[in-house]
Amino acid sequence: MMSKAFAKDAPVIQLFRVDDPMYGDLQEGYMHLFMGVMQAMRNPKSHSNFQIDERDAIEMLFLASRLLRKVDEAIKP
């Protein structure tokens, strides 16, 4: 799902301007970040009973905040 949403070619959510020389690298990099967060943080915690300490919770919130801010700033079609 994240690979389709943030793909370099014809993304559903375009995070950077296509005329930016770094467009492909940045778009792909964020795509991998979103994929990694879903696989490493969201999926395991939604499928098991777990405990999380305060520091981990804060760090996850910072990461989620950064990613969601990029989505808020996405290029509007």
N, C-alpha and C positions, 0 to 999 in steps of 0.2 A: 504494500500500500504506500509506504513512504517513498519507495523508488519511483513509483508512478507520479506521485504528488510533486516531488522535487526534482524530477529528471532534468538533465541539461537540455534535451530536445523536447519541445512541446510540454513543459511542465504545467501541472494544474495550478501550482503556486510558484510564481516566478519571484524570487527574492532579490534579484539584481537586474540591472539594465543590460540588455543584450549588447549594447554598444560599449560596455565596459570591457577592456581588454582581459580582465580577469574573470569575466562572467562564467565561463565553463568551469573553471577550477573552484570558484566560490559556490556556485549552485551545486556542483557535485559534492563538495566538502560538506555543505549543510545537509544535503541528502543523506550522506553517510552518518552524520551526527544524529539526525532524526531516526534513521534505521537502527543505529546502535542503542539509542535511548530506549526505543521500543523493545528491542531484543534483550538488552542487559538490565534494564531497570523496571520497565512497566510489566512485561510479560511474566517474569518469575514472581513478582510480588502480587500479581492478580490471580495466580494459580496456586499459591501456597500460603500457609499461615506463617508469618515471619514477624520478627521484632526488628525495629530500626532504632538506632541511637540518634540523639539530638544532632550531632555533627553531620551524620549521613543525611538526615532529613533536610538540614539547612543547605548542604551542598547540592542535593537533588533539586531543591526549590530554586536555587540560583541558576542551575543549568536549565531547568524548565522555563524560568523567567526569560532568560536570554533567547532561547529558541522561539518562544511564543511572541516575544517582541519583534523578532525578525519576521514572523508571519504577519503581525500587525502592520509592519512596514512594507509588505509585499507590493510589487508593482500591480496596479489595478488595470485590468484589460480595458 
